[in-house]
Amino acid sequence: MMLYVTNWGTKQLLFRFPRELIDSKNLDPYCVPDIISLSTHNQYIILDIRLDNEEGDSWIEEEGTLSRLLPIRNDLLNGDYRSLYLAWIASINQNEINDAQIEPPVPANLKQLSSSLKHFIAFLQIDYDLIEAASCISKEIETTLPEPEK
C-alpha cells in the first residue's frame, strides 16, 4: 500500500494485491479513467486511486493516515467494495463521470461504515449527501464475526 499527498491537492492511494487473491473483473466496474485504475505487473494487480483537487484548499494531517486506511486493503481482498464505490462517488466531484458511464454495483452495508471507511471519506473529501443517497439503495447484510476459540 502506498499513500501520496501533495500540498497542491493531489491525493493518491495505491494497493498491491497478489493476482491469485483478487478477481480484477469485480473491480473493473468501479474504474474511472485517470481516477480509479487497475494495472497488472507480473503476479500482482495494482489498484490506483488518484484525485486531483486543483484548489488544494485542505490540510491533511499525514501522521497515522496510512495506518487508518490500511484495513481497506483487507476489505477489498474479502470482496467488500464499499471503498471502491466511495472512490467512484468522489470521482463525481471531480466531474469525471460522463453520461455514457454506467454506475457500478452499489455494495451492501453503505449505512454501516467502519472507522477506516470514515477516514477514507474524510481523506477524499466525499460529500456525505451523495453517500446518504446511495445508502438508501444499498442492501443491509448482517455480518457475523467468527467465534473466539476456547
C-alpha positions in Angstrom: 0.0 0.0 0.0 1.2 3.5 -0.8 -0.1 6.9 0.1 0.9 10.1 -1.7 -0.4 13.6 -0.8 0.7 17.0 -2.1 0.1 20.5 -0.9 -1.4 21.4 -4.3 -4.3 18.9 -3.9 -3.2 15.5 -5.3 -4.2 12.5 -3.2 -3.2 9.1 -4.4 -3.7 5.7 -2.7 -2.3 2.5 -4.2 -2.9 -1.1 -3.3 -1.0 -4.1 -4.5 -2.7 -7.5 -4.4 -1.5 -10.9 -5.4 -3.2 -11.8 -8.6 -4.5 -15.1 -7.3 -6.3 -13.5 -4.4 -8.4 -10.9 -6.2 -10.5 -11.0 -9.4 -9.9 -7.8 -11.4 -13.3 -8.4 -13.2 -15.0 -7.5 -9.9 -13.0 -4.2 -9.6 -13.4 -3.1 -13.3 -16.9 -1.6 -12.9 -15.6 0.9 -10.4 -12.8 2.2 -12.6 -12.9 5.7 -13.9 -10.2 6.9 -16.4 -7.5 8.9 -14.7 -9.0 8.4 -11.2 -9.5 4.7 -10.4 -7.4 2.3 -12.5 -6.1 -1.2 -12.4 -2.9 -2.5 -13.8 -1.2 -5.9 -13.8 2.5 -6.3 -13.1 3.9 -9.8 -13.0 1.9 -11.7 -10.3 0.3 -8.5 -8.9 -2.7 -6.3 -9.5 -2.3 -2.6 -8.7 -5.3 -0.6 -7.8 -4.6 3.2 -8.1 -7.0 5.8 -6.7 -5.9 9.3 -7.6 -7.8 12.5 -7.1 -6.6 15.9 -8.1 -8.2 18.9 -6.3 -6.7 21.8 -8.2 -7.9 24.2 -5.4 -5.7 22.4 -2.9 -7.7 24.1 -0.2 -7.3 21.5 2.5 -4.7 20.4 5.0 -4.2 16.7 5.7 -2.7 15.6 8.9 -0.5 12.9 7.5 0.5 11.2 10.7 -1.4 8.0 11.0 -3.4 8.4 7.8 -1.8 5.3 6.1 -2.4 3.1 9.1 -6.1 4.2 9.4 -6.6 3.4 5.7 -4.8 0.0 5.8 -7.9 -2.1 6.7 -9.4 -1.1 3.3 -6.9 -3.5 1.6 -8.3 -6.4 3.6 -11.8 -5.3 2.9 -11.1 -5.4 -0.8 -9.5 -8.9 -0.5 -12.6 -10.1 1.3 -14.9 -8.8 -1.5 -16.1 -5.6 0.3 -16.1 -3.0 -2.4 -17.6 -0.1 -0.4 -14.3 1.8 -0.6 -14.3 1.5 -4.4 -17.8 2.7 -4.6 -16.9 5.7 -2.3 -14.0 6.5 -4.6 -16.3 6.3 -7.6 -18.6 8.8 -5.8 -15.5 11.0 -5.2 -14.9 11.0 -9.0 -18.3 12.6 -9.4 -17.0 15.6 -7.5 -14.1 15.6 -10.0 -16.6 15.8 -12.9 -15.0 12.7 -14.4 -18.2 10.7 -14.8 -19.9 11.1 -18.2 -23.4 10.1 -19.3 -22.1 7.0 -21.1 -20.5 5.5 -18.0 -22.7 3.0 -16.1 -22.9 3.3 -12.3 -21.1 0.4 -10.7 -22.9 -2.0 -8.4 -23.9 -0.4 -5.1 -22.3 -2.5 -2.4 -24.1 -3.7 0.7 -23.9 -2.0 4.1 -23.2 1.5 3.0 -25.1 2.6 6.1 -22.6 0.8 8.2 -19.2 2.4 7.7 -16.1 1.2 9.6 -13.7 3.7 11.0 -11.3 3.1 8.1 -14.1 3.9 5.6 -14.9 7.1 7.6 -11.2 8.1 7.4 -11.3 7.3 3.6 -14.3 9.6 3.2 -12.6 12.4 5.0 -9.3 11.8 3.1 -11.1 12.0 -0.3 -13.4 14.7 0.9 -16.5 12.9 -0.3 -19.9 14.7 0.0 -21.9 12.8 2.7 -25.1 13.7 0.9 -24.0 11.5 -2.1 -23.2 8.7 0.3 -26.6 9.1 2.0 -28.4 8.9 -1.3 -26.5 5.8 -2.3 -27.0 4.1 1.1 -30.8 4.3 0.5 -30.5 1.6 -2.2 -27.7 -0.4 -0.5 -28.7 -3.7 0.9 -28.1 -4.4 4.5 -26.4 -7.7 5.1 -25.7 -8.9 8.6 -22.1 -9.8 9.1 -21.1 -12.3 11.8 -17.7 -12.5 13.4 -16.2 -15.9 14.0 -16.5 -17.1 17.5 -13.3 -16.9 19.5 -11.5 -20.2 20.2 -11.8 -21.6 23.7 
